[in-house]
Amino acid sequence: MPHIRPFRSGDEPALAEVRLRTADAGADATGIFVDDDLWGEVFVLPYVARHPDLAVVVETDDGRVAGYIVGTDDTRAFEDWFATEWWPRFAERWPAPDAARPDVADAPDAAALDASALDERRTRQNGTLSYAYGRRAGAEPFGDTYPAHLHIDLLRELQGQGFGRRLIDTLVAALRERGVSGLHLAADTRNTSAAAFYERLGLTRIPSHADVLAFSMPL
């Protein structure tokens, strides 16, 4: 039976793969960007680099990591660290959108795509690059009231079995032990099943940007 366990060094590739396979509003995002690796380097790997003690995974019977929760107990400090220490290392690989567009040659199937398909990949990738380059303390209006935030992803094979609730309960307990006053998270507006799940857990919708749903929970 699948079980939850603490993150271990060496889990990183599996976490990045889970993120990729769930990143398109819960669906597989493979091929949406010019470079699939971007998903993991923005949304999951920095968290296990800075807060490995807050990361928990779901491991299947055959030893695969098929889900995870990652987070930070201090969004302001995390976003400053992301901007000054984590993200600069990727400036050459992924320049800011106004500096250079993703190279067509970076797409492994570029030869099979027409110009419009490649432009669509560039556009969507540049949206996430703009987000990454814009991350900084105070960028999110709810970060001070709810200082912790999280990212959670489960492959479809694990959904509906209670693992999402168990992962969030585990992180919430760890945050409470640290005296954190609240947490927040964001979801794609298209991911209606995730939004319903968060509401069932007792998280409350809070005002946010037009393209995301934000939720909070006092601790």
Rosetta silent file (secondary structure, phi, psi, omega in degrees, C-alpha in Angstrom):
SEQUENCE: MPHIRPFRSGDEPALAEVRLRTADAGADATGIFVDDDLWGEVFVLPYVARHPDLAVVVETDDGRVAGYIVGTDDTRAFEDWFATEWWPRFAERWPAPDAARPDVADAPDAAALDASALDERRTRQNGTLSYAYGRRAGAEPFGDTYPAHLHIDLLRELQGQGFGRRLIDTLVAALRERGVSGLHLAADTRNTSAAAFYERLGLTRIPSHADVLAFSMPL
SCORE:     score description
SCORE:     0.000 S_00000001
   1 L     0.000  138.364  177.185    0.000    0.000    0.000 S_00000001
   2 L   -58.551  151.189 -178.045    1.332    3.501   -0.744 S_00000001
   3 E  -144.423  157.067  176.641    2.620    5.353    2.297 S_00000001
   4 E   -94.348  149.386  178.342    3.840    8.811    3.218 S_00000001
   5 E  -154.331  163.490  176.405    7.387    9.420    4.363 S_00000001
   6 E   -65.498  150.307  172.052    9.790   12.335    4.771 S_00000001
   7 L   -57.930  142.949  174.698   11.603   13.627    1.718 S_00000001
   8 L  -125.903  146.197  173.928   15.045   12.114    1.180 S_00000001
   9 L   -55.556  133.708 -173.957   17.962   13.440   -0.826 S_00000001
  10 L   106.014  -14.116  177.400   17.728   11.738   -4.210 S_00000001
  11 L   -78.303  -11.966 -170.586   13.953   12.202   -4.486 S_00000001
  12 H   -53.495  -47.554  179.992   14.397   15.385   -6.534 S_00000001
  13 H   -60.202  -37.905  179.822   14.035   13.873  -10.039 S_00000001
  14 H   -67.854  -39.157  177.753   10.852   12.062   -9.023 S_00000001
  15 H   -64.330  -41.813  177.971    9.375   15.226   -7.522 S_00000001
  16 H   -62.614  -37.437  178.961   10.144   17.163  -10.689 S_00000001
  17 H   -67.424  -41.833  177.459    8.463   14.420  -12.731 S_00000001
  18 H   -62.156  -43.175  178.625    5.337   14.503  -10.560 S_00000001
  19 H   -59.376  -46.549 -179.597    5.207   18.269  -10.929 S_00000001
  20 H   -59.296  -42.626 -174.080    5.507   18.014  -14.716 S_00000001
  21 H   -79.097   -1.747  179.084    2.772   15.380  -14.955 S_00000001
  22 H  -128.860    3.320 -166.918    0.313   17.475  -12.902 S_00000001
  23 L   -77.108  -17.954 -178.694    1.282   21.053  -13.791 S_00000001
  24 E   -92.469   72.366 -178.186   -1.385   21.807  -16.402 S_00000001
  25 L    54.590   39.627  179.299   -4.235   22.436  -13.942 S_00000001
  26 L    97.541  -11.235 -179.795   -3.798   18.877  -12.663 S_00000001
  27 E  -103.522  172.308 -178.174   -3.067   17.323  -16.057 S_00000001
  28 L   -66.774  126.530 -178.733    0.188   16.344  -17.751 S_00000001
  29 L  -100.991    9.548 -179.627    2.156   19.430  -18.846 S_00000001
  30 L   -55.998  126.263  177.285    4.739   17.580  -20.934 S_00000001
  31 L    86.327   -2.974  178.825    5.490   19.617  -24.040 S_00000001
  32 L   -71.840  -37.530  176.030    3.614   22.744  -22.958 S_00000001
  33 L   -98.814  165.007  171.033    6.902   24.621  -22.475 S_00000001
  34 L   -63.359  -38.490 -177.894    9.947   24.612  -24.689 S_00000001
  35 L  -125.448  108.903 -178.181   11.842   23.131  -21.720 S_00000001
  36 L   -60.825  -25.565 -175.782    9.912   20.792  -19.403 S_00000001
  37 L   -64.124  -20.125 -175.906   12.520   21.182  -16.646 S_00000001
  38 H   -59.614  -37.515 -178.650   11.302   24.694  -15.854 S_00000001
  39 H   -54.106  -49.997 -176.254    8.301   23.410  -13.910 S_00000001
  40 H   -67.967  -38.661 -175.465   10.396   21.664  -11.288 S_00000001
  41 H   -72.132  -17.085  177.998   12.995   24.400  -10.903 S_00000001
  42 H   -99.556  -39.987 -165.742   10.327   27.003  -10.130 S_00000001
  43 H  -110.002   -9.497  179.880    7.645   25.136   -8.208 S_00000001
  44 L  -139.015  -46.683 -173.139    9.163   22.232   -6.268 S_00000001
  45 H   -64.923  -34.791  176.650   12.961   21.866   -6.241 S_00000001
  46 H   -62.917  -28.855 -178.601   13.726   25.185   -4.526 S_00000001
  47 H   -70.896  -41.660  179.468   11.518   24.122   -1.625 S_00000001
  48 H   -75.538  -20.238  174.740   13.335   20.867   -0.966 S_00000001
  49 H   -72.403  -42.207 -176.673   16.636   22.713   -1.300 S_00000001
  50 H   -90.100  -36.714 -175.943   15.741   25.264    1.371 S_00000001
  51 L  -129.148   61.054  179.189   13.250   23.320    3.531 S_00000001
  52 H   -61.286  -25.701 -179.094   13.870   19.586    3.125 S_00000001
  53 H   -74.196  -12.976  177.054   12.498   19.078    6.629 S_00000001
  54 H  -101.515    1.229 -177.374    9.079   20.357    5.531 S_00000001
  55 L   -95.750  134.763  179.698    8.837   18.104    2.475 S_00000001
  56 E  -134.020  141.858 -178.148    6.837   14.883    2.587 S_00000001
  57 E  -123.766  163.279  170.418    6.269   12.396   -0.235 S_00000001
  58 E  -109.121  123.088  179.792    3.949    9.517   -1.047 S_00000001
  59 E  -108.327  133.790 -179.092    5.807    6.363   -2.045 S_00000001
  60 L   -82.118  173.316  179.733    4.056    3.539   -3.888 S_00000001
  61 L   -60.001  -31.600 -178.842    4.436   -0.184   -3.249 S_00000001
  62 L   -93.504   16.661  171.355    6.984   -0.442   -6.039 S_00000001
  63 L    85.467   10.389  178.381    9.138    2.352   -4.599 S_00000001
  64 L   -89.186  143.168  169.762    8.052    5.245   -6.834 S_00000001
  65 E   -85.454  119.321 -175.003    7.418    8.732   -5.501 S_00000001
  66 E  -121.823    8.033  177.185    3.970    9.606   -6.869 S_00000001
  67 E  -171.446  163.589 -178.429    3.053   12.642   -4.781 S_00000001
  68 E  -163.503  163.037  163.791    4.476   15.270   -2.486 S_00000001
  69 E  -133.505  136.030  176.596    3.924   18.365   -0.413 S_00000001
  70 E  -133.754  160.773  179.589    6.573   21.060   -0.079 S_00000001
  71 E  -175.952 -175.791  176.886    6.488   24.465    1.520 S_00000001
  72 E  -136.407  149.665  176.971    8.063   27.229    3.522 S_00000001
  73 L   -92.115   -4.462 -177.248    7.314   28.584    6.975 S_00000001
  74 L  -147.392   94.644 -175.068    8.321   32.139    5.991 S_00000001
  75 H   -62.364  -41.054 -179.721    7.239   33.337    2.563 S_00000001
  76 H   -59.112  -49.467 -179.130    9.094   36.656    2.777 S_00000001
  77 H   -65.312  -39.320 -179.458   12.423   35.015    3.580 S_00000001
  78 H   -64.214  -46.075 -177.060   11.869   32.283    1.011 S_00000001
  79 H   -65.887  -35.497  174.628   11.053   34.670   -1.820 S_00000001
  80 H   -64.797  -42.772  177.885   14.132   36.782   -1.076 S_00000001
  81 H   -63.465  -43.050  178.234   16.263   33.629   -1.079 S_00000001
  82 H   -57.905  -45.492 -175.346   14.666   32.463   -4.340 S_00000001
  83 H   -71.257  -34.166 -173.032   15.409   35.823   -5.993 S_00000001
  84 H  -100.991  -24.725 -174.629   18.968   36.244   -4.746 S_00000001
  85 H  -119.947  -42.008 -175.986   20.335   32.718   -4.401 S_00000001
  86 H   -81.439  -56.311 -169.545   18.223   30.120   -6.217 S_00000001
  87 H   -71.032  -33.649 -177.712   17.023   31.707   -9.436 S_00000001
  88 H   -55.704  -26.243 -178.708   20.170   33.597  -10.581 S_00000001
  89 H   -67.446  -15.999 -178.161   21.871   30.289  -11.388 S_00000001
  90 H  -102.880    6.895 -174.908   19.348   29.761  -14.217 S_00000001
  91 L   -60.864  -36.246 -179.299   19.735   33.171  -15.880 S_00000001
  92 L   -75.416  -40.409 -179.144   21.818   31.807  -18.734 S_00000001
  93 L   -69.465  -41.849 -178.307   19.628   28.781  -19.351 S_00000001
  94 L  -128.812   81.843  179.259   16.365   30.724  -19.095 S_00000001
  95 L   -61.041  157.526  175.566   16.903   34.442  -19.725 S_00000001
  96 L   -57.526  144.068 -175.239   14.203   36.884  -18.711 S_00000001
  97 L   -53.946  -31.641  179.925   11.510   37.053  -21.407 S_00000001
  98 L   -82.354   -4.754  179.163   12.443   40.606  -22.374 S_00000001
  99 L   -96.739  -38.113 -179.577   16.085   39.552  -22.792 S_00000001
 100 L  -167.087  144.429  175.137   15.670   36.544  -25.070 S_00000001
 101 L   -82.886  153.304  174.738   12.989   34.105  -26.175 S_00000001
 102 L   -54.887  138.263 -178.583   13.442   30.376  -25.496 S_00000001
 103 L   -72.848  129.782  177.529   15.502   28.863  -28.256 S_00000001
 104 H   -53.394  -36.268 -176.991   13.521   26.673  -30.639 S_00000001
 105 H   -65.000  -17.010  179.475   16.410   24.234  -30.590 S_00000001
 106 H   -72.820  -19.864  179.576   15.771   23.622  -26.882 S_00000001
 107 L   -79.300  121.573 -176.040   12.547   21.806  -27.694 S_00000001
 108 L   -62.041  -25.470 -179.820   13.368   18.098  -28.194 S_00000001
 109 L  -110.175   26.839 -174.540   10.618   17.738  -30.804 S_00000001
 110 H   -56.364  -37.690 -176.075   11.166   21.131  -32.451 S_00000001
 111 H   -63.796  -24.074 -176.873   11.645   19.642  -35.908 S_00000001
 112 H   -93.487   -1.674 -175.741    8.148   18.146  -35.797 S_00000001
 113 L  -105.249  147.113  174.588    6.399   21.366  -34.739 S_00000001
 114 L   -86.196  173.917 -174.146    5.149   24.205  -36.882 S_00000001
 115 H   -62.069  -38.627 -177.943    5.876   27.857  -36.100 S_00000001
 116 H   -67.026  -37.318  178.351    2.548   28.490  -34.367 S_00000001
 117 H   -65.994  -40.652  178.568    3.022   25.539  -32.003 S_00000001
 118 H   -67.278  -38.432  177.649    6.493   26.732  -31.069 S_00000001
 119 H   -63.808  -37.413  177.596    5.216   30.261  -30.500 S_00000001
 120 H   -63.351  -41.443  177.950    2.539   28.890  -28.176 S_00000001
 121 H   -64.162  -42.099  178.640    5.204   27.085  -26.150 S_00000001
 122 H   -60.908  -44.265 -177.122    7.296   30.243  -25.975 S_00000001
 123 H   -61.787  -47.041 -178.692    4.328   32.293  -24.815 S_00000001
 124 H   -69.319  -39.888  177.916    3.385   29.917  -22.020 S_00000001
 125 H   -64.472  -40.510 -179.622    6.978   29.391  -20.924 S_00000001
 126 H   -64.625  -29.561  175.403    7.581   33.132  -20.869 S_00000001
 127 H   -62.151  -44.189  178.470    4.614   33.557  -18.552 S_00000001
 128 H   -71.325  -35.968  175.270    6.229   31.299  -15.967 S_00000001
 129 H   -62.167  -41.003  177.904    9.627   32.923  -16.525 S_00000001
 130 H   -61.271  -40.673  176.080    8.078   36.328  -15.846 S_00000001
 131 H   -61.637  -47.173 -177.804    6.663   34.933  -12.612 S_00000001
 132 H   -61.665  -45.342 -179.516   10.029   33.469  -11.601 S_00000001
 133 H   -69.722  -21.597 -179.769   11.920   36.683  -12.324 S_00000001
 134 H   -92.189   -3.358 -178.426    9.282   38.695  -10.461 S_00000001
 135 L   -66.886  131.685  179.537    9.346   36.652   -7.262 S_00000001
 136 L  -165.615  162.224  177.387   10.327   38.777   -4.278 S_00000001
 137 L   -61.070  132.921  178.234    9.265   39.385   -0.681 S_00000001
 138 L    88.322   -2.302 -178.578    5.917   41.141   -0.559 S_00000001
 139 L   -66.591  -31.721  177.754    4.896   40.224   -4.125 S_00000001
 140 L   -97.954  130.432 -173.705    1.868   38.326   -2.809 S_00000001
 141 L   -68.096  -18.025 -175.457   -0.583   40.471   -0.809 S_00000001
 142 L  -103.779    5.884 -175.297   -1.437   37.711    1.672 S_00000001
 143 L   -67.439  -26.803 -179.547    2.102   36.603    2.548 S_00000001
 144 L   -82.103  -40.017  179.433    2.313   38.582    5.768 S_00000001
 145 L   -70.432  -36.882  179.923   -1.050   37.553    7.207 S_00000001
 146 L  -124.254   82.743 -165.301   -0.488   33.911    6.216 S_00000001
 147 L   -69.638  -22.120  177.889    3.320   33.609    6.212 S_00000001
 148 E   -90.988  152.667  169.004    3.653   29.944    5.202 S_00000001
 149 E  -144.809  163.772 -173.704    2.799   28.600    1.771 S_00000001
 150 E  -141.750  162.638  167.479    2.802   25.193    0.126 S_00000001
 151 E  -130.793  135.337 -179.326    2.697   23.263   -3.133 S_00000001
 152 E  -136.250  135.784  178.198    1.076   19.839   -3.312 S_00000001
 153 E  -144.797  138.682  176.448    0.796   17.437   -6.247 S_00000001
 154 E  -133.002  134.544  170.742   -0.440   13.866   -6.572 S_00000001
 155 L   -64.861  156.347 -174.966   -0.462   11.641   -9.623 S_00000001
 156 H   -57.777  -31.318 -178.191   -3.944   10.444  -10.559 S_00000001
 157 H   -62.849  -18.980 -179.164   -3.245    6.951   -9.244 S_00000001
 158 H  -103.125  -11.374 -173.827   -3.142    8.375   -5.704 S_00000001
 159 L   -72.420  147.268  179.641   -6.027   10.804   -5.874 S_00000001
 160 L    80.113   11.638 -178.754   -9.206   10.153   -3.941 S_00000001
 161 L  -115.387    8.066  177.120   -7.491    7.960   -1.345 S_00000001
 162 L    91.677   -0.032 -177.121   -6.924   10.516    1.408 S_00000001
 163 H   -71.071  -33.948  177.840   -3.256   11.198    0.702 S_00000001
 164 H   -60.904  -46.252  177.971   -3.814   14.884   -0.051 S_00000001
 165 H   -62.293  -43.050 -178.893   -5.445   15.422    3.324 S_00000001
 166 H   -64.906  -39.078  178.151   -2.723   13.454    5.103 S_00000001
 167 H   -64.124  -46.105 -179.644    0.029   15.442    3.417 S_00000001
 168 H   -66.141  -40.902  177.106   -1.535   18.776    4.339 S_00000001
 169 H   -59.383  -39.588 -179.619   -2.235   17.616    7.904 S_00000001
 170 H   -65.494  -44.647  179.155    1.411   16.596    8.242 S_00000001
 171 H   -67.206  -41.832  179.421    2.704   19.960    7.027 S_00000001
 172 H   -58.950  -42.455  178.840    0.191   21.898    9.140 S_00000001
 173 H   -61.433  -42.295  179.282    1.344   20.033   12.248 S_00000001
 174 H   -65.452  -40.012  179.070    4.978   20.886   11.501 S_00000001
 175 H   -66.796  -39.754  177.928    4.139   24.548   10.933 S_00000001
 176 H   -63.683  -38.250  177.113    2.175   24.743   14.174 S_00000001
 177 H   -60.463  -29.369  179.636    5.131   23.297   16.057 S_00000001
 178 L   -87.947   -1.942  178.555    7.182   26.225   14.695 S_00000001
 179 L    78.954   22.134  179.623    4.598   28.754   15.823 S_00000001
 180 L   -73.390  138.115 -171.708    3.580   29.813   12.320 S_00000001
 181 L   -86.626  -19.524 -179.070    0.369   31.845   12.375 S_00000001
 182 E  -175.706  164.278  177.843   -1.128   30.888    9.002 S_00000001
 183 E  -135.292  159.554  175.161   -0.565   29.452    5.544 S_00000001
 184 E  -138.351  164.315  174.306   -1.721   30.156    2.026 S_00000001
 185 E  -153.150  163.429  179.103   -1.640   28.434   -1.333 S_00000001
 186 E  -128.141  150.383  179.074   -2.624   29.180   -4.899 S_00000001
 187 E  -136.982  151.390  174.464   -4.283   27.067   -7.574 S_00000001
 188 E   -61.496  136.813 -179.633   -4.917   27.432  -11.281 S_00000001
 189 L   -60.277  -23.001 -179.988   -8.406   28.810  -11.899 S_00000001
 190 L   -80.324  -15.036 -174.393   -9.022   25.857  -14.239 S_00000001
 191 L   -88.917   74.022 -175.043   -8.289   23.297  -11.534 S_00000001
 192 H   -67.229  -31.040  179.869  -11.775   23.122  -10.084 S_00000001
 193 H   -68.198  -39.159  177.212  -11.211   19.749   -8.396 S_00000001
 194 H   -65.282  -42.801  179.527   -8.258   21.122   -6.435 S_00000001
 195 H   -59.920  -43.235  178.927  -10.260   24.183   -5.415 S_00000001
 196 H   -64.482  -38.504  178.519  -13.092   21.980   -4.142 S_00000001
 197 H   -61.859  -46.486 -179.184  -10.592   19.824   -2.242 S_00000001
 198 H   -63.146  -38.276  178.670   -9.067   22.829   -0.464 S_00000001
 199 H   -67.101  -36.799  176.876  -12.497   24.086    0.524 S_00000001
 200 H   -64.010  -30.433  179.229  -13.412   20.661    1.932 S_00000001
 201 L   -78.548   -6.308  178.000  -10.302   20.862    4.086 S_00000001
 202 L    97.961    6.859  174.849  -11.513   24.141    5.543 S_00000001
 203 L   -74.803  150.148 -174.718   -9.290   26.557    3.632 S_00000001
 204 E  -111.320  136.103  175.366  -10.910   29.890    2.810 S_00000001
 205 E   -65.173  137.924  176.443  -10.826   31.725   -0.516 S_00000001
 206 E  -130.336  155.262 -179.325   -8.991   35.051   -0.347 S_00000001
 207 L   -59.319  141.782 -179.046   -8.607   37.827   -2.944 S_00000001
 208 L  -154.162 -170.887  177.776   -5.806   37.237   -5.420 S_00000001
 209 L   -65.383  160.723 -174.238   -4.645   37.861   -8.976 S_00000001
 210 L   -64.505  -27.361 -172.948   -7.127   37.273  -11.768 S_00000001
 211 L   -97.518    5.559  178.797   -5.432   34.109  -13.047 S_00000001
 212 E  -136.544  155.925  169.078   -5.173   32.185   -9.758 S_00000001
 213 E  -102.627  129.968  179.855   -7.359   31.037   -6.889 S_00000001
 214 E  -114.558  144.181 -178.702   -5.841   31.697   -3.475 S_00000001
 215 E  -133.053  152.471  179.930   -6.726   29.980   -0.221 S_00000001
 216 E  -138.118  161.179  176.058   -5.722   30.543    3.382 S_00000001
 217 E  -148.822  120.187  172.738   -5.822   28.820    6.727 S_00000001
 218 E   -71.417  143.170  179.456   -5.070   30.361   10.135 S_00000001
 219 L  -111.362    0.000    0.000   -2.895   28.116   12.299 S_00000001
